[in-house]
Amino acid sequence: MEKPKDIYRNEWKYLISHSEGELLRRRLAPFLHLDKHAKEDGYEIRSLYFDDYKNTAYNQKLMGVYARKKWRIRIYNYSDAKISLERKKKSGSYIFKEMADITREEFERIMAGDYGFLLEKKENLCKEFYVECLTNLLRPKVIVDYKRLPLILDEGTVRITFDSEVAAAVGSFDIFDETLPKLPAIDEGVEVLEVKYTEFLPQIISELLPTDGQEFVAFSKYVSCYDAAHQLTDVTAGISKNCGRFAEKNWHIF
């Protein structure tokens, strides 16, 4: 059987102020509804990002490589009710996200360097993650935290999200530890507005976006949090990014 073709979605990003976000949410309220998984004020997202021994995902983002990918493990509201292994592919302003559910025990096995079980899972994504971990030495790099308010429009599969309080959680890679200290990775009062759609963006929505002539930005939560966690002052210096004080168990940050 032929493998289904990846369906990429459009993704636009803007950096806006909190006041702009409040105004835009009011404008969108008559046309979009809150994601059924979210409460009135949204939910907390925590992602543990992985990169290889050459920090390929990090460096490709800095260089603006057109086609690239990132690996992460994501949870919501610090809970183990849903744990997702995810790979996000990006081609310019288009994205394709794949995911596979894992258990907390499986997460712990990954963190202990025990990858064999991944070959037994039905999802090819797990098998590909296994290969990445063994051949490219894929390792955890940084925890990314933020609050998300997601709005949905079924026509055109439109999803508009407002992400605030983007920060790097440091001290360990225990994604279930709510007490981890955080280092801000975005200016206070600034939000990340993301607009995603597959088929089309209805005219009424496009006329509302962006606010006050804002332009697309190449903002990366992973890169911003990596920089915050590692306190980089010159990302082009080519210096070692080892930061052992943030390592947990036998992990090492390359």
Contacts in CASP RR format, 6 or more apart in sequence:
PFRMAT RR
TARGET T0000
AUTHOR 0000-0000-0000
METHOD contacts of the structure
MODEL  1
MEKPKDIYRNEWKYLISHSEGELLRRRLAPFLHLDKHAKEDGYEIRSLYF
DDYKNTAYNQKLMGVYARKKWRIRIYNYSDAKISLERKKKSGSYIFKEMA
DITREEFERIMAGDYGFLLEKKENLCKEFYVECLTNLLRPKVIVDYKRLP
LILDEGTVRITFDSEVAAAVGSFDIFDETLPKLPAIDEGVEVLEVKYTEF
LPQIISELLPTDGQEFVAFSKYVSCYDAAHQLTDVTAGISKNCGRFAEKN
WHIF
6 89 0 8 1.000
6 96 0 8 1.000
7 96 0 8 1.000
7 198 0 8 1.000
8 89 0 8 1.000
8 91 0 8 1.000
8 94 0 8 1.000
8 95 0 8 1.000
8 96 0 8 1.000
9 94 0 8 1.000
9 95 0 8 1.000
9 96 0 8 1.000
9 157 0 8 1.000
9 196 0 8 1.000
9 197 0 8 1.000
9 198 0 8 1.000
10 93 0 8 1.000
10 94 0 8 1.000
10 95 0 8 1.000
10 195 0 8 1.000
10 196 0 8 1.000
10 197 0 8 1.000
10 198 0 8 1.000
10 201 0 8 1.000
11 90 0 8 1.000
11 93 0 8 1.000
11 94 0 8 1.000
11 95 0 8 1.000
11 194 0 8 1.000
11 195 0 8 1.000
11 196 0 8 1.000
12 93 0 8 1.000
12 194 0 8 1.000
12 195 0 8 1.000
12 196 0 8 1.000
12 209 0 8 1.000
12 210 0 8 1.000
12 216 0 8 1.000
13 192 0 8 1.000
13 193 0 8 1.000
13 194 0 8 1.000
13 195 0 8 1.000
13 216 0 8 1.000
13 217 0 8 1.000
13 218 0 8 1.000
13 219 0 8 1.000
14 192 0 8 1.000
14 193 0 8 1.000
14 195 0 8 1.000
14 209 0 8 1.000
14 210 0 8 1.000
14 211 0 8 1.000
14 214 0 8 1.000
14 215 0 8 1.000
14 216 0 8 1.000
14 217 0 8 1.000
15 186 0 8 1.000
15 190 0 8 1.000
15 191 0 8 1.000
15 192 0 8 1.000
15 193 0 8 1.000
15 214 0 8 1.000
15 217 0 8 1.000
15 219 0 8 1.000
16 24 0 8 1.000
16 190 0 8 1.000
16 191 0 8 1.000
16 193 0 8 1.000
16 210 0 8 1.000
16 211 0 8 1.000
16 214 0 8 1.000
17 189 0 8 1.000
17 190 0 8 1.000
17 191 0 8 1.000
18 164 0 8 1.000
18 189 0 8 1.000
18 190 0 8 1.000
18 191 0 8 1.000
20 191 0 8 1.000
20 211 0 8 1.000
20 212 0 8 1.000
20 214 0 8 1.000
21 162 0 8 1.000
21 191 0 8 1.000
21 193 0 8 1.000
21 211 0 8 1.000
23 211 0 8 1.000
24 162 0 8 1.000
24 193 0 8 1.000
24 208 0 8 1.000
24 209 0 8 1.000
24 211 0 8 1.000
25 149 0 8 1.000
25 151 0 8 1.000
25 162 0 8 1.000
27 208 0 8 1.000
28 151 0 8 1.000
28 160 0 8 1.000
28 205 0 8 1.000
28 208 0 8 1.000
31 153 0 8 1.000
31 202 0 8 1.000
31 204 0 8 1.000
31 205 0 8 1.000
32 151 0 8 1.000
32 152 0 8 1.000
32 153 0 8 1.000
32 158 0 8 1.000
32 160 0 8 1.000
32 205 0 8 1.000
33 151 0 8 1.000
33 152 0 8 1.000
33 153 0 8 1.000
34 40 0 8 1.000
34 42 0 8 1.000
34 149 0 8 1.000
34 150 0 8 1.000
34 151 0 8 1.000
34 152 0 8 1.000
35 42 0 8 1.000
35 150 0 8 1.000
35 151 0 8 1.000
35 152 0 8 1.000
35 159 0 8 1.000
37 43 0 8 1.000
37 76 0 8 1.000
37 150 0 8 1.000
38 148 0 8 1.000
38 149 0 8 1.000
38 150 0 8 1.000
41 147 0 8 1.000
41 149 0 8 1.000
42 147 0 8 1.000
42 148 0 8 1.000
42 149 0 8 1.000
42 150 0 8 1.000
43 76 0 8 1.000
43 77 0 8 1.000
43 147 0 8 1.000
43 148 0 8 1.000
44 76 0 8 1.000
44 77 0 8 1.000
44 78 0 8 1.000
44 145 0 8 1.000
44 146 0 8 1.000
44 147 0 8 1.000
44 148 0 8 1.000
45 74 0 8 1.000
45 75 0 8 1.000
45 76 0 8 1.000
45 144 0 8 1.000
45 145 0 8 1.000
45 146 0 8 1.000
45 147 0 8 1.000
45 148 0 8 1.000
45 163 0 8 1.000
46 74 0 8 1.000
46 75 0 8 1.000
46 76 0 8 1.000
46 78 0 8 1.000
46 143 0 8 1.000
46 144 0 8 1.000
46 145 0 8 1.000
46 169 0 8 1.000
46 175 0 8 1.000
47 72 0 8 1.000
47 73 0 8 1.000
47 74 0 8 1.000
47 75 0 8 1.000
47 86 0 8 1.000
47 143 0 8 1.000
47 144 0 8 1.000
47 221 0 8 1.000
48 72 0 8 1.000
48 73 0 8 1.000
48 74 0 8 1.000
48 140 0 8 1.000
48 142 0 8 1.000
48 143 0 8 1.000
48 144 0 8 1.000
48 173 0 8 1.000
48 175 0 8 1.000
49 57 0 8 1.000
49 70 0 8 1.000
49 71 0 8 1.000
49 72 0 8 1.000
49 140 0 8 1.000
49 141 0 8 1.000
49 142 0 8 1.000
49 143 0 8 1.000
49 144 0 8 1.000
49 222 0 8 1.000
49 225 0 8 1.000
49 226 0 8 1.000
50 70 0 8 1.000
50 71 0 8 1.000
50 72 0 8 1.000
50 73 0 8 1.000
50 132 0 8 1.000
50 138 0 8 1.000
50 139 0 8 1.000
50 140 0 8 1.000
50 141 0 8 1.000
51 57 0 8 1.000
51 58 0 8 1.000
51 70 0 8 1.000
51 71 0 8 1.000
51 138 0 8 1.000
51 139 0 8 1.000
51 141 0 8 1.000
51 254 0 8 1.000
52 132 0 8 1.000
52 136 0 8 1.000
52 137 0 8 1.000
52 138 0 8 1.000
52 139 0 8 1.000
52 254 0 8 1.000
53 136 0 8 1.000
53 137 0 8 1.000
53 139 0 8 1.000
53 254 0 8 1.000
54 254 0 8 1.000
55 141 0 8 1.000
55 241 0 8 1.000
55 254 0 8 1.000
56 136 0 8 1.000
57 68 0 8 1.000
57 69 0 8 1.000
57 70 0 8 1.000
57 71 0 8 1.000
57 222 0 8 1.000
58 141 0 8 1.000
58 222 0 8 1.000
58 223 0 8 1.000
58 226 0 8 1.000
60 68 0 8 1.000
61 68 0 8 1.000
61 218 0 8 1.000
61 220 0 8 1.000
61 222 0 8 1.000
61 223 0 8 1.000
62 223 0 8 1.000
62 235 0 8 1.000
62 236 0 8 1.000
64 218 0 8 1.000
66 91 0 8 1.000
66 92 0 8 1.000
67 89 0 8 1.000
67 90 0 8 1.000
67 91 0 8 1.000
67 92 0 8 1.000
68 89 0 8 1.000
68 90 0 8 1.000
69 87 0 8 1.000
69 88 0 8 1.000
69 89 0 8 1.000
69 90 0 8 1.000
70 87 0 8 1.000
70 88 0 8 1.000
70 90 0 8 1.000
70 222 0 8 1.000
71 85 0 8 1.000
71 86 0 8 1.000
71 87 0 8 1.000
71 129 0 8 1.000
71 132 0 8 1.000
71 138 0 8 1.000
72 85 0 8 1.000
72 86 0 8 1.000
72 88 0 8 1.000
72 144 0 8 1.000
72 222 0 8 1.000
73 83 0 8 1.000
73 84 0 8 1.000
73 85 0 8 1.000
73 86 0 8 1.000
73 102 0 8 1.000
73 107 0 8 1.000
73 110 0 8 1.000
73 175 0 8 1.000
74 83 0 8 1.000
74 84 0 8 1.000
74 86 0 8 1.000
75 82 0 8 1.000
75 83 0 8 1.000
75 84 0 8 1.000
75 175 0 8 1.000
75 176 0 8 1.000
76 82 0 8 1.000
78 175 0 8 1.000
78 176 0 8 1.000
78 177 0 8 1.000
78 178 0 8 1.000
79 176 0 8 1.000
80 103 0 8 1.000
80 104 0 8 1.000
80 107 0 8 1.000
80 176 0 8 1.000
82 101 0 8 1.000
83 101 0 8 1.000
83 102 0 8 1.000
83 103 0 8 1.000
83 104 0 8 1.000
83 106 0 8 1.000
83 107 0 8 1.000
84 99 0 8 1.000
84 100 0 8 1.000
84 101 0 8 1.000
84 102 0 8 1.000
85 99 0 8 1.000
85 100 0 8 1.000
85 101 0 8 1.000
85 102 0 8 1.000
85 125 0 8 1.000
85 126 0 8 1.000
85 129 0 8 1.000
86 97 0 8 1.000
86 98 0 8 1.000
86 99 0 8 1.000
86 100 0 8 1.000
87 97 0 8 1.000
87 98 0 8 1.000
87 99 0 8 1.000
87 125 0 8 1.000
87 128 0 8 1.000
87 129 0 8 1.000
88 95 0 8 1.000
88 96 0 8 1.000
88 97 0 8 1.000
89 95 0 8 1.000
89 96 0 8 1.000
89 97 0 8 1.000
89 98 0 8 1.000
90 96 0 8 1.000
93 216 0 8 1.000
95 196 0 8 1.000
98 125 0 8 1.000
99 125 0 8 1.000
100 121 0 8 1.000
100 123 0 8 1.000
100 125 0 8 1.000
100 126 0 8 1.000
102 110 0 8 1.000
102 121 0 8 1.000
102 126 0 8 1.000
104 176 0 8 1.000
106 117 0 8 1.000
107 175 0 8 1.000
109 115 0 8 1.000
109 117 0 8 1.000
110 118 0 8 1.000
110 133 0 8 1.000
111 140 0 8 1.000
111 173 0 8 1.000
111 248 0 8 1.000
111 249 0 8 1.000
111 251 0 8 1.000
112 249 0 8 1.000
112 250 0 8 1.000
113 133 0 8 1.000
113 250 0 8 1.000
115 129 0 8 1.000
115 130 0 8 1.000
115 133 0 8 1.000
115 134 0 8 1.000
116 130 0 8 1.000
118 126 0 8 1.000
118 127 0 8 1.000
118 129 0 8 1.000
118 130 0 8 1.000
119 126 0 8 1.000
119 127 0 8 1.000
119 130 0 8 1.000
121 127 0 8 1.000
129 138 0 8 1.000
132 138 0 8 1.000
133 139 0 8 1.000
137 254 0 8 1.000
139 251 0 8 1.000
139 252 0 8 1.000
139 253 0 8 1.000
139 254 0 8 1.000
140 173 0 8 1.000
140 251 0 8 1.000
140 253 0 8 1.000
141 222 0 8 1.000
141 226 0 8 1.000
141 253 0 8 1.000
142 168 0 8 1.000
142 170 0 8 1.000
142 222 0 8 1.000
142 225 0 8 1.000
142 226 0 8 1.000
142 229 0 8 1.000
142 230 0 8 1.000
142 246 0 8 1.000
143 168 0 8 1.000
143 169 0 8 1.000
143 170 0 8 1.000
143 173 0 8 1.000
143 175 0 8 1.000
143 180 0 8 1.000
143 225 0 8 1.000
144 166 0 8 1.000
144 167 0 8 1.000
144 168 0 8 1.000
144 169 0 8 1.000
144 185 0 8 1.000
144 221 0 8 1.000
144 222 0 8 1.000
144 225 0 8 1.000
145 165 0 8 1.000
145 166 0 8 1.000
145 167 0 8 1.000
145 168 0 8 1.000
145 169 0 8 1.000
145 182 0 8 1.000
146 163 0 8 1.000
146 164 0 8 1.000
146 165 0 8 1.000
146 166 0 8 1.000
146 167 0 8 1.000
146 192 0 8 1.000
146 221 0 8 1.000
147 163 0 8 1.000
147 164 0 8 1.000
147 165 0 8 1.000
148 161 0 8 1.000
148 162 0 8 1.000
148 163 0 8 1.000
149 161 0 8 1.000
149 162 0 8 1.000
149 164 0 8 1.000
150 159 0 8 1.000
150 160 0 8 1.000
150 161 0 8 1.000
151 159 0 8 1.000
151 160 0 8 1.000
151 161 0 8 1.000
151 162 0 8 1.000
152 158 0 8 1.000
152 159 0 8 1.000
152 160 0 8 1.000
153 159 0 8 1.000
153 160 0 8 1.000
153 202 0 8 1.000
153 205 0 8 1.000
155 202 0 8 1.000
156 197 0 8 1.000
156 198 0 8 1.000
156 199 0 8 1.000
156 200 0 8 1.000
156 201 0 8 1.000
156 202 0 8 1.000
157 197 0 8 1.000
157 198 0 8 1.000
157 199 0 8 1.000
158 195 0 8 1.000
158 196 0 8 1.000
158 197 0 8 1.000
158 201 0 8 1.000
158 202 0 8 1.000
158 205 0 8 1.000
159 194 0 8 1.000
159 195 0 8 1.000
159 196 0 8 1.000
159 197 0 8 1.000
160 193 0 8 1.000
160 194 0 8 1.000
160 195 0 8 1.000
160 196 0 8 1.000
160 205 0 8 1.000
161 193 0 8 1.000
161 194 0 8 1.000
161 196 0 8 1.000
162 191 0 8 1.000
162 192 0 8 1.000
162 193 0 8 1.000
163 191 0 8 1.000
163 192 0 8 1.000
163 193 0 8 1.000
163 194 0 8 1.000
163 221 0 8 1.000
164 189 0 8 1.000
164 190 0 8 1.000
164 191 0 8 1.000
164 192 0 8 1.000
165 184 0 8 1.000
166 184 0 8 1.000
166 185 0 8 1.000
166 186 0 8 1.000
166 192 0 8 1.000
166 221 0 8 1.000
166 224 0 8 1.000
166 225 0 8 1.000
167 182 0 8 1.000
167 183 0 8 1.000
167 184 0 8 1.000
167 185 0 8 1.000
167 186 0 8 1.000
167 225 0 8 1.000
167 228 0 8 1.000
168 182 0 8 1.000
168 183 0 8 1.000
168 185 0 8 1.000
168 225 0 8 1.000
168 226 0 8 1.000
168 228 0 8 1.000
168 229 0 8 1.000
169 175 0 8 1.000
169 180 0 8 1.000
169 181 0 8 1.000
169 182 0 8 1.000
170 180 0 8 1.000
170 181 0 8 1.000
170 182 0 8 1.000
170 183 0 8 1.000
170 229 0 8 1.000
170 246 0 8 1.000
171 180 0 8 1.000
171 181 0 8 1.000
171 245 0 8 1.000
171 246 0 8 1.000
171 248 0 8 1.000
172 180 0 8 1.000
172 246 0 8 1.000
172 248 0 8 1.000
173 248 0 8 1.000
173 251 0 8 1.000
174 180 0 8 1.000
174 248 0 8 1.000
183 225 0 8 1.000
183 228 0 8 1.000
183 229 0 8 1.000
184 228 0 8 1.000
185 221 0 8 1.000
185 224 0 8 1.000
185 225 0 8 1.000
185 227 0 8 1.000
185 228 0 8 1.000
186 192 0 8 1.000
186 224 0 8 1.000
192 219 0 8 1.000
192 221 0 8 1.000
193 210 0 8 1.000
193 214 0 8 1.000
195 201 0 8 1.000
195 209 0 8 1.000
226 232 0 8 1.000
227 235 0 8 1.000
229 243 0 8 1.000
229 246 0 8 1.000
230 241 0 8 1.000
230 243 0 8 1.000
230 246 0 8 1.000
230 253 0 8 1.000
232 241 0 8 1.000
241 253 0 8 1.000
241 254 0 8 1.000
242 252 0 8 1.000
242 253 0 8 1.000
242 254 0 8 1.000
243 253 0 8 1.000
244 252 0 8 1.000
244 253 0 8 1.000
246 253 0 8 1.000
247 253 0 8 1.000
END
